[in-house]
């Protein structure tokens, strides 16, 4: 009730702000997190410059406007006009996006995963409709670097993990941890540091950049195991549908033309952040361990079985029609992007941005995209 009253109280304020072209952008990341400091702060400045300040955003980080689980609803309701959305927080509302996030558990190339998600999200009618059903428009997505174990104690073979409480994000990670005989724990990333510190969590699955940036896990964890456990996908930019429709075609075109560079910049920052975080963690005395062959074998066994049964399990768990066409299209696009990225300098934002723009955003019509 308190939240409802608070929401009702701020709606007039937001309506007034919208009339003056001051818009809200929300994410639950810390100010230093790559998805805030790299994906959001420069992007909103570039939008303001490109639109002669007709479209200006104020960025609310650390969940200060709305928390992660309610971001999709908040954007659809107009509490924010843009924000980050992770399907793992809203599996019932975004079942097809959730399927794709499950497929990310198979990812070995985070760039390809991010750009495959982006392409299917802006091109596939079923994915477009899924976001439209919540009053939103998907504009582009990210992939974290490949996930590892961050733990308070050493782990090696499968037996060393059994019974541990491990923070997970999404169905595939939950099933994998249970497959190992451990206990998957679904808590927001913002609560993970405290959970590790207090002993309610033994480990978390996370990408290495979170050791140094954002959540700064290198302050608390003792061991990192480099077993490659896919990535986590999310929508970097989800827009309120009415807001998008209310922009001029010229301003929509400007935003589309900036988005490929913004996504490329974030993926390059992620890529460069992995080496920095691992080096800094080792210097702080954190043990960085290579994966045990027995654990690698168990992972392959799980991944093979997961893909074979994913469509059926998704239909049963989420009550949707057969998602096989979406699964097949995403896997095709991930392979396509791996090929496109061959020979591209992954540290060169300009090169990656040109590729993303030419393959995706140059093909979108500002007069129709997100409006139909």
C-alpha positions in Angstrom: 0.0 0.0 0.0 2.9 2.3 0.9 4.4 1.7 -2.5 1.1 2.4 -4.3 0.6 5.6 -2.5 4.2 6.7 -3.2 3.7 5.8 -6.9 0.5 7.8 -7.0 2.2 10.8 -5.4 5.1 10.9 -7.9 3.0 10.5 -11.0 2.1 14.2 -11.3 5.7 15.1 -10.8 6.8 12.8 -13.5 4.1 14.1 -15.9 5.3 17.6 -15.3 8.9 16.5 -15.9 7.9 14.8 -19.2 6.3 18.0 -20.4 9.6 19.8 -19.9 11.5 17.1 -21.7 13.3 15.9 -18.5 13.2 12.2 -18.5 14.2 9.4 -16.1 16.7 6.6 -16.8 17.0 3.9 -14.2 19.3 1.1 -13.4 20.1 -0.8 -10.2 23.9 -0.8 -10.8 26.4 1.0 -8.6 27.7 4.3 -10.1 31.1 2.6 -10.9 29.4 -0.4 -12.6 30.2 -0.7 -16.3 26.4 -0.8 -17.2 26.0 2.6 -15.4 29.3 4.4 -15.9 29.9 3.2 -19.4 26.5 2.1 -20.8 24.4 4.9 -19.4 26.2 8.1 -18.4 27.9 8.7 -21.8 24.8 7.5 -23.8 22.4 10.0 -22.2 24.9 12.8 -22.8 25.2 11.8 -26.5 21.4 11.7 -26.8 21.1 15.2 -25.4 23.8 16.5 -27.8 22.4 14.8 -30.8 18.9 16.0 -30.2 19.9 19.6 -29.3 18.7 18.9 -25.7 15.2 18.0 -26.8 15.7 14.6 -25.1 17.5 14.8 -21.8 17.7 12.1 -19.2 18.6 12.1 -15.5 20.2 8.8 -14.6 19.2 7.1 -11.3 21.7 4.3 -10.4 21.8 1.8 -7.5 18.1 1.2 -7.7 17.4 4.7 -6.3 14.4 5.2 -8.5 13.0 1.6 -8.7 14.6 -1.8 -7.8 15.6 -4.4 -10.3 12.5 -6.7 -10.0 10.0 -3.9 -10.7 12.0 -2.0 -13.4 10.0 -3.5 -16.3 6.7 -2.4 -14.8 8.1 1.0 -13.8 9.1 1.7 -17.4 5.8 0.5 -18.8 4.0 2.7 -16.3 6.0 5.8 -17.2 7.8 6.0 -13.8 11.0 5.9 -15.9 11.3 6.4 -19.6 14.4 4.2 -20.0 16.1 1.5 -18.0 17.9 -1.8 -17.7 15.7 -4.9 -17.6 17.0 -8.5 -16.8 14.5 -11.2 -17.7 15.8 -13.3 -14.8 14.0 -10.9 -12.5 10.7 -11.1 -14.4 10.5 -14.7 -15.8 6.7 -14.7 -15.9 6.5 -11.4 -17.7 9.3 -12.1 -20.2 9.2 -15.9 -20.9 10.8 -15.8 -24.3 13.6 -13.4 -23.1 14.0 -15.8 -20.2 14.6 -18.7 -22.7 17.3 -16.7 -24.4 18.9 -15.9 -21.0 18.9 -19.7 -20.3 20.7 -20.2 -23.6 23.4 -17.8 -22.4 24.5 -20.5 -20.1 26.0 -22.1 -23.2 27.8 -19.0 -24.3 31.5 -18.9 -24.9 31.6 -15.6 -26.7 30.0 -12.7 -24.8 30.2 -10.2 -27.7 28.3 -12.6 -30.0 25.8 -13.3 -27.2 25.1 -9.6 -26.7 24.7 -8.8 -30.3 22.6 -11.9 -31.1 20.3 -10.9 -28.3 20.1 -7.3 -29.6 19.4 -8.5 -33.2 16.7 -11.0 -32.2 15.2 -8.4 -29.8 14.7 -5.7 -32.3 13.9 -7.9 -35.4 11.9 -10.9 -34.1 8.1 -10.2 -34.0 7.6 -12.4 -31.0 10.2 -10.7 -28.9 9.0 -7.3 -30.0 5.5 -8.2 -29.0 6.7 -9.5 -25.6 8.0 -6.1 -24.6 5.2 -4.2 -26.3 2.8 -6.2 -24.1 4.3 -4.3 -21.1 4.2 -0.9 -22.7 7.9 -1.0 -23.6 10.3 -1.1 -26.5 13.5 -3.2 -26.4 16.3 -1.2 -28.0 19.4 -3.3 -27.3 21.1 -5.8 -24.9 24.3 -6.7 -23.2 26.1 -9.9 -22.2 28.3 -10.1 -19.1 31.7 -11.7 -19.6 31.7 -15.4 -18.9 30.7 -16.4 -15.4 33.0 -17.9 -12.8 32.6 -19.1 -9.1 33.4 -16.5 -6.5 33.6 -18.2 -3.1 34.5 -17.8 0.5 36.2 -21.3 0.5 38.1 -23.2 -2.1 36.2 -25.4 -4.5 37.5 -27.9 -7.1 35.7 -31.1 -8.1 31.9 -31.5 -7.9 32.1 -33.0 -4.4 33.6 -29.8 -3.0 30.5 -27.9 -4.2 27.8 -30.2 -2.8 25.7 -28.5 -0.1 27.0 -25.0 -0.7 24.6 -22.1 -0.9 25.3 -20.3 -4.2 23.7 -17.2 -5.6 22.3 -17.7 -9.0 20.5 -15.7 -11.7 18.0 -17.4 -14.0 16.6 -20.9 -14.5 19.7 -22.4 -16.2 22.0 -21.4 -13.4 19.5 -22.6 -10.8 19.3 -26.0 -12.5 23.1 -26.3 -12.9 23.8 -25.6 -9.2 21.1 -28.1 -8.2 22.7 -30.6 -10.6 25.9 -30.3 -8.6 24.1 -31.0 -5.4 24.4 -27.4 -4.2 21.7 -25.0 -3.2 20.8 -22.2 -5.6 19.8 -19.0 -3.9 18.0 -16.3 -5.8 18.8 -12.9 -4.2 19.4 -9.5 -5.9 23.0 -8.8 -6.8 22.9 -5.8 -4.5 22.4 -8.2 -1.6 25.1 -10.7 -2.5 28.1 -8.9 -0.9 26.3 -8.9 2.5 25.2 -12.5 2.0 28.8 -13.6 1.5 30.0 -11.5 4.4 27.4 -12.9 6.8 27.7 -16.5 5.7 24.2 -16.9 4.2 26.0 -17.4 0.9 29.1 -19.5 0.3 29.6 -18.5 -3.4 28.1 -16.5 -6.1 28.2 -17.0 -9.9 29.4 -13.7 -11.4 31.5 -12.3 -14.2 35.0 -11.3 -13.2 34.5 -7.5 -13.7 32.3 -7.5 -10.5 35.4 -8.3 -8.5 36.7 -4.8 -9.2 33.8 -2.7 -10.5 30.3 -2.2 -9.3 29.9 -4.7 -6.4 33.7 -4.9 -5.6 33.6 -8.5 -4.5 37.4 -8.6 -4.2 36.9 -6.9 -0.9 35.2 -10.0 0.5 35.7 -13.2 -1.6 38.7 -15.5 -1.0 38.6 -17.8 -4.0 37.8 -17.5 -7.7 37.3 -20.7 -9.8 37.5 -20.0 -13.5 35.1 -22.7 -14.6 33.4 -21.0 -17.6 29.6 -21.1 -16.9 28.1 -19.1 -19.7 27.1 -15.5 -19.3 24.1 -13.5 -18.2 22.1 -11.4 -20.7 19.9 -8.4 -20.2 18.2 -5.5 -22.0 20.5 -2.5 -21.7 18.0 -0.1 -23.0 14.2 -0.6 -22.6 12.1 2.4 -23.4 8.6 3.4 -22.4 6.5 2.8 -25.5 4.5 6.0 -25.3 7.7 8.0 -24.7 9.3 6.5 -27.8 6.2 7.2 -29.9 6.1 10.8 -28.7 9.6 11.5 -30.1 10.0 13.0 -33.5 11.3 10.6 -36.2 14.4 12.8 -36.3 15.1 12.2 -32.6 14.3 8.5 -32.9 16.8 8.2 -35.7 19.4 10.0 -33.6 18.9 7.6 -30.7 19.1 4.5 -33.0 22.3 5.8 -34.6 23.9 6.1 -31.2 22.8 2.8 -29.7 25.2 0.5 -31.6 28.2 2.5 -30.3 26.8 2.5 -26.8 26.4 -1.2 -26.8 29.9 -1.7 -28.3 31.4 0.6 -25.7 30.0 -1.5 -22.9 31.1 -4.8 -24.3 34.6 -3.5 -24.9 34.7 -2.2 -21.3 33.5 -5.6 -20.0 36.2 -7.3 -22.1 39.0 -5.1 -20.8 37.7 -5.2 -17.3 38.2 -9.0 -16.9 42.0 -8.9 -17.1 42.1 -5.9 -14.8 39.9 -7.5 -12.2 41.7 -10.8 -12.2 45.1 -9.2 -11.9 44.0 -6.9 -9.1 42.3 -9.8 -7.3 45.5 -11.9 -7.4 47.4 -8.9 -6.0 45.0 -8.8 -3.1 45.7 -12.4 -2.2 42.6 -14.0 -3.7 43.3 -17.5 -5.1 42.5 -17.7 -8.8 42.1 -21.4 -9.7 41.7 -23.2 -13.1 38.7 -25.5 -13.4 39.0 -29.1 -12.4 38.6 -31.7 -15.3 35.9 -33.5 -13.4 34.0 -30.3 -13.0 34.4 -29.5 -16.7 33.0 -32.9 -17.5 30.0 -32.4 -15.3 29.4 -29.0 -16.9 29.4 -30.4 -20.4 27.0 -33.2 -19.3 24.6 -30.6 -17.9 24.8 -28.2 -20.9 24.1 -31.0 -23.4 21.1 -32.1 -21.5 19.9 -28.6 -20.9 19.8 -27.7 -24.6 18.1 -31.0 -25.5 15.2 -30.4 -23.1 15.0 -26.6 -23.0 11.9 -26.1 -25.2 9.8 -28.7 -23.4 10.8 -27.6 -19.9 10.1 -23.9 -20.9 6.6 -24.8 -22.2 5.8 -26.6 -19.0 7.3 -24.1 -16.6 6.2 -20.9 -18.2 3.0 -22.0 -20.0 4.0 -20.7 -23.4 3.8 -22.1 -27.0 6.8 -24.0 -28.3 9.8 -21.7 -28.2 11.9 -23.8 -30.5 11.8 -21.2 -33.3 13.2 -18.6 -31.0 15.8 -21.0 -29.6 17.0 -21.9 -33.1 17.1 -18.3 -34.3 19.1 -17.1 -31.3 21.7 -19.9 -31.7 21.9 -19.1 -35.4 22.5 -15.5 -34.7 25.1 -16.2 -32.0 27.0 -18.3 -34.5 26.6 -15.6 -37.1 28.0 -12.9 -34.8 31.0 -15.1 -33.8 31.8 -15.2 -37.5 31.3 -11.5 -38.1 33.6 -10.7 -35.2 36.4 -12.8 -36.5 39.3 -10.5 -37.3 37.7 -7.5 -35.6 39.8 -5.9 -32.8 37.7 -6.4 -29.8 39.4 -3.5 -28.0 38.4 -1.1 -30.8 35.1 0.5 -30.0 34.9 2.2 -33.4 35.3 -1.1 -35.3 32.8 -3.0 -33.1 30.3 -0.1 -33.2 30.4 0.1 -37.0 29.6 -3.6 -37.3 26.7 -3.4 -34.9 25.3 -0.3 -36.5 25.6 -1.7 -40.1 24.1 -5.1 -39.2 21.3 -3.9 -36.9 20.5 -0.3 -36.4 21.0 0.9 -40.0 18.2 -1.5 -40.9 15.6 -0.1 -38.5 13.1 2.4 -39.8 12.6 5.3 -37.3 9.1 5.8 -38.7 7.9 2.3 -37.8 10.3 0.7 -35.3 8.7 0.3 -31.9 5.4 1.9 -33.1 3.6 -1.0 -34.7 
